[in-house]
């Protein structure tokens, strides 16, 4: 089984800034890096909602994006952010 090592986490807000010719939402992503891995999901969501309230465009989605390194079991991980 693989060994998983957390590398980074960021908050991503997706804003709808129009629609495509086919009627689908046209999205713009805004990323906020350096989110603490110890932060609770509810806290990350609350920050995302507060930031979304400051924007002029409607928020489409709020996401927490985790990046992790993978290594075989027993191997020491040297992954860097």
Phi and psi in degrees as GROMACS dihedral restraints (atoms count N, CA, C in turn):
[ dihedral_restraints ]
;  ai    aj    ak    al  type     phi  dphi    fc
    3     4     5     6     1   -74.9    20    10
    4     5     6     7     1   148.4    20    10
    6     7     8     9     1   -95.1    20    10
    7     8     9    10     1   128.5    20    10
    9    10    11    12     1  -106.5    20    10
   10    11    12    13     1   128.8    20    10
   12    13    14    15     1  -122.1    20    10
   13    14    15    16     1   116.5    20    10
   15    16    17    18     1   -61.3    20    10
   16    17    18    19     1   135.6    20    10
   18    19    20    21     1  -111.7    20    10
   19    20    21    22     1   -50.4    20    10
   21    22    23    24     1  -155.2    20    10
   22    23    24    25     1   162.7    20    10
   24    25    26    27     1  -145.4    20    10
   25    26    27    28     1   139.7    20    10
   27    28    29    30     1  -142.4    20    10
   28    29    30    31     1   160.4    20    10
   30    31    32    33     1   -97.3    20    10
   31    32    33    34     1   132.5    20    10
   33    34    35    36     1  -123.0    20    10
   34    35    36    37     1   127.3    20    10
   36    37    38    39     1  -109.3    20    10
   37    38    39    40     1   134.0    20    10
   39    40    41    42     1  -110.4    20    10
   40    41    42    43     1   126.3    20    10
   42    43    44    45     1  -112.9    20    10
   43    44    45    46     1   142.3    20    10
   45    46    47    48     1   -91.4    20    10
   46    47    48    49     1   118.7    20    10
   48    49    50    51     1  -117.3    20    10
   49    50    51    52     1    38.1    20    10
   51    52    53    54     1   133.8    20    10
   52    53    54    55     1  -167.7    20    10
   54    55    56    57     1  -132.5    20    10
   55    56    57    58     1   154.9    20    10
   57    58    59    60     1   -80.9    20    10
   58    59    60    61     1   174.0    20    10
   60    61    62    63     1   -61.2    20    10
   61    62    63    64     1   -27.9    20    10
   63    64    65    66     1   -89.1    20    10
   64    65    66    67     1     3.7    20    10
   66    67    68    69     1    91.7    20    10
   67    68    69    70     1     0.0    20    10
   69    70    71    72     1   -79.7    20    10
   70    71    72    73     1   152.8    20    10
   72    73    74    75     1   -67.5    20    10
   73    74    75    76     1   138.2    20    10
   75    76    77    78     1   -95.5    20    10
   76    77    78    79     1   123.9    20    10
   78    79    80    81     1  -112.4    20    10
   79    80    81    82     1   150.4    20    10
   81    82    83    84     1  -127.4    20    10
   82    83    84    85     1   129.8    20    10
   84    85    86    87     1   -96.2    20    10
   85    86    87    88     1   142.2    20    10
   87    88    89    90     1  -129.0    20    10
   88    89    90    91     1   120.5    20    10
   90    91    92    93     1  -107.1    20    10
   91    92    93    94     1   139.9    20    10
   93    94    95    96     1  -122.3    20    10
   94    95    96    97     1   104.7    20    10
   96    97    98    99     1   -80.4    20    10
   97    98    99   100     1   178.1    20    10
   99   100   101   102     1    65.9    20    10
  100   101   102   103     1    39.5    20    10
  102   103   104   105     1   -81.4    20    10
  103   104   105   106     1   131.2    20    10
  105   106   107   108     1   -63.6    20    10
  106   107   108   109     1   131.2    20    10
  108   109   110   111     1   -61.8    20    10
  109   110   111   112     1   -20.8    20    10
  111   112   113   114     1   -83.7    20    10
  112   113   114   115     1    -7.5    20    10
  114   115   116   117     1   -67.3    20    10
  115   116   117   118     1   135.0    20    10
  117   118   119   120     1   -70.9    20    10
  118   119   120   121     1   147.4    20    10
  120   121   122   123     1   -56.1    20    10
  121   122   123   124     1   -40.9    20    10
  123   124   125   126     1   -61.9    20    10
  124   125   126   127     1   -37.1    20    10
  126   127   128   129     1   -69.6    20    10
  127   128   129   130     1   -41.4    20    10
  129   130   131   132     1   -63.2    20    10
  130   131   132   133     1   -41.9    20    10
  132   133   134   135     1   -62.9    20    10
  133   134   135   136     1   -43.1    20    10
  135   136   137   138     1   -61.4    20    10
  136   137   138   139     1   -41.1    20    10
  138   139   140   141     1   -65.8    20    10
  139   140   141   142     1   -42.6    20    10
  141   142   143   144     1   -60.1    20    10
  142   143   144   145     1   -42.4    20    10
  144   145   146   147     1   -66.4    20    10
  145   146   147   148     1   -39.1    20    10
  147   148   149   150     1   -64.9    20    10
  148   149   150   151     1   -42.2    20    10
  150   151   152   153     1   -66.6    20    10
  151   152   153   154     1   -38.7    20    10
  153   154   155   156     1   -62.7    20    10
  154   155   156   157     1   -34.2    20    10
  156   157   158   159     1   -66.7    20    10
  157   158   159   160     1   -20.5    20    10
  159   160   161   162     1   -84.7    20    10
  160   161   162   163     1   -13.3    20    10
  162   163   164   165     1   -86.7    20    10
  163   164   165   166     1   152.8    20    10
  165   166   167   168     1   -85.4    20    10
  166   167   168   169     1   -20.6    20    10
  168   169   170   171     1   -93.2    20    10
  169   170   171   172     1   151.9    20    10
  171   172   173   174     1   -70.3    20    10
  172   173   174   175     1   139.1    20    10
  174   175   176   177     1   -76.9    20    10
  175   176   177   178     1   135.4    20    10
  177   178   179   180     1   -98.8    20    10
  178   179   180   181     1   -40.3    20    10
  180   181   182   183     1  -159.0    20    10
  181   182   183   184     1   152.4    20    10
  183   184   185   186     1  -122.1    20    10
  184   185   186   187     1   129.8    20    10
  186   187   188   189     1  -136.2    20    10
  187   188   189   190     1   148.7    20    10
  189   190   191   192     1  -104.5    20    10
  190   191   192   193     1   124.5    20    10
  192   193   194   195     1  -112.8    20    10
  193   194   195   196     1   120.4    20    10
  195   196   197   198     1  -105.5    20    10
  196   197   198   199     1   139.8    20    10
  198   199   200   201     1  -117.7    20    10
  199   200   201   202     1   132.1    20    10
  201   202   203   204     1  -136.4    20    10
  202   203   204   205     1   148.7    20    10
  204   205   206   207     1   -94.3    20    10
  205   206   207   208     1   148.3    20    10
  207   208   209   210     1  -119.7    20    10
  208   209   210   211     1   137.8    20    10
  210   211   212   213     1  -144.6    20    10
  211   212   213   214     1   155.6    20    10
  213   214   215   216     1   -61.6    20    10
  214   215   216   217     1   152.3    20    10
  216   217   218   219     1   -58.2    20    10
  217   218   219   220     1   139.7    20    10
  219   220   221   222     1    86.0    20    10
  220   221   222   223     1   -13.0    20    10
  222   223   224   225     1   -85.5    20    10
  223   224   225   226     1   144.6    20    10
  225   226   227   228     1   -83.0    20    10
  226   227   228   229     1   136.0    20    10
  228   229   230   231     1   -91.9    20    10
  229   230   231   232     1   132.8    20    10
  231   232   233   234     1  -121.2    20    10
  232   233   234   235     1    24.2    20    10
  234   235   236   237     1   -65.3    20    10
  235   236   237   238     1   136.7    20    10
  237   238   239   240     1  -117.6    20    10
  238   239   240   241     1   151.8    20    10
